[in-house]
Amino acid sequence: MLVTFHGSWRSAVAAAALLLAACTVSDRSDTADSAARAGDTAAATSGAAPTTATAATPTTAAESSAMAMTAGGATAVPLADIRYEVELATRQLHVFRGDQRIASHPVAVGSPEWPTKTGEWRVTQVVFNPEWIPPDESWAEQRERREPGDPKNPLGRAQLIYDPPRTIHGTNEPTSIGKAVSHGSIRMRNETIVQLARQAMEEGGVAKDDAWFQRVQANPSQKEIVDLARHIPIVVR
């Protein structure tokens, strides 16, 4: 391109500078357009789509349940290999591993006035030597709080938490086992609930040695709370 300048040499230099700047901008714009076209061509050739997050696909029922809890805002926790099934009609608690029943225990269940709720939950926590705090229900309005080890504590020596205030627990009334007399919780004999609680800890991934259990049993006024690393499904029907 031939450019003819009229006037002073300063005007000529300024004009040349403007022309050079315009050419530089044009070159950069062309380069950017070429890069964008190259990227579009590569995406079309490979069939690539815009990048999006892909959710993991559960491979087992346990994983599916855990992921559902995560989606609902709860912390995902794996399930234990055992499960509990409580039959209200026969007043029995069965322990299953897969399809095999490995144990059955007699229980007391809710009275007609305060029936045990049916449904599905998870046992998430074990408490040894629990304290009893009267629930916010009419039948407990005049009841007093009972400390761990108190002979009048209706929870006995251990407790499995699944749907507070309803739990599986021991009792200070062993003759009630096999009857429909509770206020909705599931009662077991103290020696049975202690055995079940220890099994729950082992299956729940938080096993303790014999010395730990001996100490807990020797100190009934000392409450011990254990959160399960693997929750145990429970069905009440």
ROBANU-498061 format. One record per residue (C-alpha): x, y, z; residue number from 1. Coordinates in nm, 3 decimals, always signed. Last residue first. Layout:
# residues N
u,v,w,nr
X,Y,Z,NUM
...
***
This chain:
# residues 237
u,v,w,nr
-4.431,-5.440,+6.096,237
-4.105,-5.289,+6.213,236
-3.813,-5.295,+5.968,235
-3.458,-5.215,+6.081,234
-3.151,-5.145,+5.871,233
-2.819,-5.137,+6.058,232
-2.591,-4.838,+6.001,231
-2.221,-4.879,+5.935,230
-1.980,-4.649,+6.121,229
-2.204,-4.678,+6.427,228
-2.195,-4.397,+6.682,227
-2.114,-4.520,+7.034,226
-2.243,-4.348,+7.348,225
-2.124,-4.469,+7.691,224
-2.308,-4.365,+8.008,223
-2.133,-4.423,+8.342,222
-2.375,-4.512,+8.624,221
-2.363,-4.883,+8.536,220
-1.985,-4.898,+8.592,219
-1.888,-5.269,+8.601,218
-2.079,-5.339,+8.280,217
-1.897,-5.061,+8.094,216
-1.557,-5.174,+8.229,215
-1.623,-5.534,+8.129,214
-1.731,-5.418,+7.784,213
-1.408,-5.225,+7.733,212
-1.192,-5.511,+7.864,211
-1.359,-5.753,+7.622,210
-1.244,-5.553,+7.319,209
-1.448,-5.299,+7.125,208
-1.601,-5.322,+6.777,207
-1.688,-5.004,+6.587,206
-1.767,-5.128,+6.235,205
-2.144,-5.156,+6.268,204
-2.135,-5.536,+6.268,203
-1.917,-5.535,+6.580,202
-2.109,-5.250,+6.740,201
-2.444,-5.410,+6.663,200
-2.323,-5.741,+6.809,199
-2.235,-5.564,+7.134,198
-2.575,-5.396,+7.140,197
-2.753,-5.727,+7.080,196
-2.572,-5.895,+7.370,195
-2.646,-5.601,+7.599,194
-3.007,-5.604,+7.478,193
-3.040,-5.972,+7.566,192
-2.893,-5.948,+7.917,191
-3.120,-5.652,+7.987,190
-3.437,-5.823,+7.871,189
-3.579,-5.652,+7.566,188
-3.818,-5.364,+7.513,187
-3.930,-5.208,+7.185,186
-4.052,-4.851,+7.213,185
-4.410,-4.733,+7.162,184
-4.529,-4.653,+7.512,183
-4.475,-5.012,+7.628,182
-4.735,-5.271,+7.731,181
-4.796,-5.512,+7.445,180
-4.651,-5.824,+7.608,179
-4.370,-6.069,+7.535,178
-4.133,-5.903,+7.780,177
-4.325,-5.726,+8.058,176
-4.186,-5.960,+8.326,175
-3.843,-5.802,+8.274,174
-3.959,-5.469,+8.420,173
-3.642,-5.259,+8.464,172
-3.600,-5.272,+8.090,171
-3.351,-5.291,+7.806,170
-3.380,-5.088,+7.491,169
-3.484,-5.075,+7.126,168
-3.577,-4.716,+7.053,167
-3.875,-4.481,+7.019,166
-3.782,-4.128,+7.130,165
-3.616,-4.126,+6.888,164
-3.639,-4.338,+6.571,163
-3.338,-4.575,+6.542,162
-3.129,-4.569,+6.860,161
-3.025,-4.900,+7.016,160
-3.025,-4.892,+7.398,159
-2.839,-5.061,+7.680,158
-2.855,-5.140,+8.052,157
-3.219,-5.078,+8.139,156
-3.422,-4.813,+7.959,155
-3.693,-4.783,+8.228,154
-3.455,-4.620,+8.482,153
-3.609,-4.701,+8.820,152
-3.301,-4.893,+8.939,151
-3.093,-4.583,+8.854,150
-2.778,-4.702,+8.674,149
-2.779,-4.420,+8.423,148
-2.984,-4.123,+8.555,147
-3.362,-4.111,+8.555,146
-3.560,-3.798,+8.471,145
-3.889,-3.777,+8.655,144
-4.233,-3.857,+8.517,143
-4.532,-3.625,+8.556,142
-4.564,-3.529,+8.189,141
-4.462,-3.871,+8.060,140
-4.804,-3.996,+7.941,139
-4.869,-3.667,+7.762,138
-4.565,-3.681,+7.537,137
-4.254,-3.463,+7.526,136
-4.026,-3.749,+7.620,135
-3.909,-3.805,+7.978,134
-3.528,-3.821,+7.976,133
-3.393,-4.164,+8.060,132
-3.017,-4.204,+8.093,131
-2.847,-4.482,+7.902,130
-2.607,-4.736,+8.055,129
-2.469,-4.839,+7.715,128
-2.585,-4.641,+7.415,127
-2.563,-4.770,+7.058,126
-2.618,-4.542,+6.758,125
-2.737,-4.540,+6.399,124
-3.003,-4.811,+6.384,123
-3.167,-4.746,+6.050,122
-3.534,-4.699,+5.969,121
-3.828,-4.874,+5.804,120
-4.192,-4.855,+5.909,119
-4.439,-4.947,+6.180,118
-4.486,-4.732,+6.488,117
-4.524,-4.910,+6.822,116
-4.869,-4.852,+6.964,115
-4.939,-4.612,+7.251,114
-5.303,-4.671,+7.350,113
-5.303,-5.029,+7.215,112
-4.978,-5.089,+7.405,111
-4.641,-5.070,+7.237,110
-4.409,-5.369,+7.215,109
-4.235,-5.611,+7.451,108
-3.968,-5.830,+7.296,107
-3.875,-6.196,+7.246,106
-3.548,-6.254,+7.058,105
-3.464,-6.426,+6.731,104
-3.122,-6.501,+6.584,103
-2.938,-6.588,+6.262,102
-3.220,-6.564,+6.010,101
-3.066,-6.623,+5.669,100
-3.178,-6.418,+5.370,99
-2.886,-6.176,+5.393,98
-2.776,-6.182,+5.754,97
-3.095,-6.153,+5.952,96
-3.173,-6.074,+6.316,95
-3.531,-6.129,+6.425,94
-3.714,-5.931,+6.694,93
-4.028,-6.105,+6.818,92
-4.356,-5.984,+6.960,91
-4.561,-6.227,+6.748,90
-4.799,-5.959,+6.620,89
-4.540,-5.681,+6.639,88
-4.289,-5.856,+6.417,87
-3.957,-5.673,+6.435,86
-3.706,-5.727,+6.154,85
-3.344,-5.634,+6.215,84
-3.067,-5.622,+5.955,83
-2.716,-5.761,+5.917,82
-2.438,-5.688,+5.668,81
-2.402,-5.330,+5.789,80
-2.498,-5.036,+5.572,79
-2.276,-4.757,+5.446,78
-2.320,-4.399,+5.569,77
-2.400,-4.100,+5.346,76
-2.450,-3.787,+5.554,75
-2.796,-3.641,+5.522,74
-2.895,-3.361,+5.283,73
-3.159,-3.545,+5.085,72
-2.919,-3.611,+4.800,71
-2.674,-3.761,+5.048,70
-2.944,-3.986,+5.192,69
-3.028,-4.104,+4.843,68
-2.662,-4.180,+4.786,67
-2.657,-4.404,+5.094,66
-2.969,-4.586,+4.979,65
-2.825,-4.645,+4.634,64
-2.495,-4.759,+4.780,63
-2.673,-5.010,+5.003,62
-2.889,-5.135,+4.718,61
-2.577,-5.198,+4.513,60
-2.410,-5.054,+4.202,59
-2.493,-4.687,+4.249,58
-2.421,-4.462,+3.947,57
-2.199,-4.165,+4.016,56
-2.336,-3.831,+3.902,55
-2.178,-3.668,+3.595,54
-2.074,-3.304,+3.616,53
-2.099,-3.123,+3.280,52
-1.847,-3.046,+3.002,51
-2.000,-2.905,+2.683,50
-2.035,-3.177,+2.421,49
-1.764,-3.363,+2.232,48
-1.851,-3.536,+1.905,47
-1.481,-3.566,+1.824,46
-1.508,-3.395,+1.485,45
-1.758,-3.133,+1.603,44
-1.546,-3.045,+1.902,43
-1.232,-3.019,+1.687,42
-1.410,-2.797,+1.434,41
-1.542,-2.568,+1.705,40
-1.194,-2.535,+1.853,39
-1.043,-2.455,+1.512,38
-1.309,-2.192,+1.449,37
-1.232,-2.029,+1.784,36
-0.860,-2.031,+1.708,35
-0.915,-1.876,+1.366,34
-1.134,-1.602,+1.512,33
-0.869,-1.524,+1.772,32
-0.597,-1.501,+1.503,31
-0.810,-1.277,+1.279,30
-0.875,-1.043,+1.571,29
-0.505,-1.030,+1.651,28
-0.414,-0.948,+1.290,27
-0.676,-0.671,+1.271,26
-0.551,-0.517,+1.592,25
-0.194,-0.516,+1.457,24
-0.299,-0.362,+1.121,23
-0.482,-0.081,+1.299,22
-0.180,-0.010,+1.517,21
+0.047,+0.013,+1.213,20
-0.183,+0.260,+1.035,19
-0.203,+0.481,+1.344,18
+0.175,+0.486,+1.373,17
+0.215,+0.576,+1.006,16
-0.027,+0.865,+1.046,15
+0.167,+0.998,+1.341,14
+0.496,+0.976,+1.154,13
+0.354,+1.163,+0.852,12
+0.208,+1.436,+1.069,11
+0.546,+1.488,+1.228,10
+0.710,+1.508,+0.885,9
+0.505,+1.819,+0.811,8
+0.238,+1.841,+0.549,7
+0.129,+1.611,+0.276,6
+0.168,+1.236,+0.312,5
+0.134,+0.983,+0.033,4
+0.052,+0.628,+0.133,3
+0.135,+0.339,-0.097,2
+0.000,+0.000,+0.000,1
***
